[in-house]
Amino acid sequence: MHKKQHLRSAVARQTEGVTLDHAAKVYDTLAPLMTLGLERRYHRIVIQRLALRGDERILDIGCGTGTLTRDLAAALTDKQTSLCTGLDAAEKMIEIAKRKAAGIPNIHFDAAIAERLPYEDNSFDAAVSTFFFHHIHFALKKKVLAETARVLKPGGRFIVVDVDTPSTWFGTLCARSGHWLFQQNEIAENIDGKLREAFDAGPFHWKAVSHHSGYITVFELTKSATP
Ligand SMILES: C[S@@+](CC[C@H](N)C(=O)[O-])C[C@H]1O[C@@H](n2cnc3c(N)ncnc32)[C@H](O)[C@@H]1O
């Protein structure tokens, strides 16, 4: 049984991923600390990388309280046609995300699991995920990649920011401390290179585009333009 099963919402119970209903209320206080103050910088990198036209449909997977989802919606300048959708399995995260986004026209949130996305094939121009992949084990990583490729249009890009194999002693210290603190085997998998292994086994072409604090990498994955 999942460690915090009794605290999980009905949707969260559908996944083996590490969901955060229990942390929803404190998440926005903790996230900047856990990213060493770089949370918003990662968001800016993701948005720059997407080089948006302004009218796209974007999916934010494992969106938490929807801070990046809101930044993306703001960057989508055509408020009539664009839409940024945030998805998370923790219903309490989604409740807070919806509250924070009240009044924003081009934003939408769904409580659902990433390994079974409730969207049609080829329905998004791009997808993003920040600090989500270290919450799901290797088999789920591969399922989520397959699902993301399914819902992206041909040529669509998926920008991922997550814990990676550390490259410095400081990065090793941060990554191993996170593993020790949260007792989360999924973090150890990322440290051991399993995220990259899942990318290799998946449907995307991928590359690492930048590396931060010695253990966080920004990846760009691209779906083939031809079926
Ligand atoms: C560390 S938080 C990241 C939130 C946000 N993207 C950010 O950068 O602050 C990871 C999120 O993944 C969610 N999650 C875990 N497993 C999931 C799954 N299978 N499907 C959807 N969301 C999941 C958790 O509930 C949690 O909100």
The ligand as a Gaussian input file, in Angstrom:
#p B3LYP/6-31G(d) Opt

LIG

0 1
 C        6.864000      17.954000      -7.178000
 S        5.240000      18.195000      -7.776000
 C        5.558000      19.264000      -9.159000
 C        4.474000      20.289000      -9.338000
 C        4.781000      21.384000     -10.362000
 N        4.946000      20.842000     -11.682000
 C        5.985000      22.179000      -9.973000
 O        6.959000      22.243000     -10.735000
 O        5.972000      22.787000      -8.900000
 C        4.833000      16.637000      -8.581000
 C        3.347000      16.518000      -8.872000
 O        3.098000      15.309000      -9.608000
 C        1.825000      14.817000      -9.197000
 N        1.707000      13.417000      -9.623000
 C        2.348000      12.327000      -9.140000
 N        1.996000      11.224000      -9.826000
 C        1.111000      11.627000     -10.778000
 C        0.419000      10.955000     -11.831000
 N        0.562000       9.644000     -12.041000
 N       -0.389000      11.686000     -12.636000
 C       -0.531000      13.029000     -12.452000
 N        0.099000      13.713000     -11.469000
 C        0.920000      13.028000     -10.647000
 C        1.811000      15.055000      -7.706000
 O        0.524000      15.051000      -7.157000
 C        2.490000      16.426000      -7.608000
 O        1.568000      17.487000      -7.585000

